[in-house]
């Protein structure tokens, strides 16, 4: 999950902290990253459910 956070930050053009401590980042940036992570995870879950074969 941590790697996913860095990937999303990179996609959004947000520079992740070099030391790994996210506490010094703005609330807006961390909220944006978390929101995009959630959207991507929901989309992945929906895709998996849609691809399941009915019994």
Secondary structure as the mmCIF struct_conf table of DSSP 4:
data_model
#
loop_
_struct_conf.conf_type_id
_struct_conf.id
_struct_conf.beg_label_comp_id
_struct_conf.beg_label_asym_id
_struct_conf.beg_label_seq_id
_struct_conf.end_label_comp_id
_struct_conf.end_label_asym_id
_struct_conf.end_label_seq_id
HELX_RH_AL_P HELX_RH_AL_P1 UNK A 2 UNK A 12
TURN_TY1_P TURN_TY1_P1 UNK A 13 UNK A 13
TURN_TY1_P TURN_TY1_P2 UNK A 18 UNK A 19
BEND BEND1 UNK A 20 UNK A 20
HELX_RH_3T_P HELX_RH_3T_P1 UNK A 22 UNK A 24
BEND BEND2 UNK A 25 UNK A 25
HELX_RH_AL_P HELX_RH_AL_P2 UNK A 27 UNK A 51
BEND BEND3 UNK A 52 UNK A 52
HELX_LH_PP_P HELX_LH_PP_P1 UNK A 53 UNK A 54
#
